[in-house]
C-alpha cells in the first residue's frame, strides 16, 4: 500500500497514516437503501497526502449503489489492540484508467481475475473529513500503572492519546 500520510508535516496526520498503514484493511460503513448501516472490509490501496483513501471496487456492488445514493461514509481502522482510527468521510466513484494502473497490485487479481480489464472495475476515493485516533500504550505495566493512578486520584483513567482532526476539503 502506498501511504503518503505518513510523510505529512503534522504529527497527527503522521500518526493517522501509520495506523492506516499498519492495519491496511478497514471497515467501510455506508447507508443502505433501507436506511440502515452496512459495513464491509476493504483493502486500502493508498492513503494520499490530501487525506484521501483509495480502494478498488465494482460498479455493480451494493457498496457503489449505496454511495451513489448517499456519499456519507464511516471508515475505521484497527492496528493491533492499541491503535485506532475512525473517520467520517465522503466517498466517490472515480473512473481514471491512469490512476487505476498506478494503484493496481497483483493482490487485486483475487477479487478481479480479469485484472485492469474487468469491465465493472472502478476506484473509490474516500475523502476523510472528521478523523479521530487513539494511540494507547501497549505495555501491560503501563496500562496497570495508569489504571492504578486513576483509582487513587480524582482523575479518570485515560489509557492513551486521543485526538480529533478536521480535514474538510
Order of alpha helices (4+ residues) and beta strands (2+ residues): beta-alpha-beta-beta-beta-beta-alpha-beta-beta-alpha-beta-alpha-beta
